Amino acid sequence: MTDAGASARKLELLEAAYGYALEHGLGDLSLRPLAASIGSSPRVLLYLFGSKDGLVRALLARARTDEVGLLQQVGGEDLTQVARQVWEWLAAPGHRALLTLWTEAYARALVDPGGAWAGFARETVDDWLNLLAAAQPVSVRDTGEGVAERSHVLAVLRGALLDLLATGDVQRTTAAVERGISPRRR
């Protein structure tokens, strides 16, 4: 297999494995069922990704690509407006599988901060805080109050997301987000 062929095959298998991970999660990922499901073999996956941890890192990077894609779509100069846009995206039913995978990876990164999960939780916090910082006035952004304000908004979004994933209750969690991001409540 040429480098270009290996690279194209690696991308093809990564996309297929990502679909599998969205459906089945990463917690009990086993190479044999994964490989059988995506039309490959464990040996090919190990060759292309170096190890199971290498494959998991590639899957986490792929999930983060979707997350960063959101960040590039959301924008504005008002923190409340941006928080509402983010929540609308988080609450959309079509994103449940990605967000469940993200939650699993986030939790694993906290429990097992080394290996394949290393840095995932911190990087995602930084991604979201940077998005929220961009929605704050420059005069506030780098102050302690600015950091606290966007950290509060992130905590509200993340907490509501966990409840939404657990219960599916969009109405209740959306009301909670609205209450938590309202300028008079912060």
Summary of the structure (lengths in Angstrom):
residues: 186
radius of gyration: 18.5
end to end distance: 57.0
largest distance: 60.8
contacts: 530
relative contact order: 0.10
helix: 81%
strand: 0%
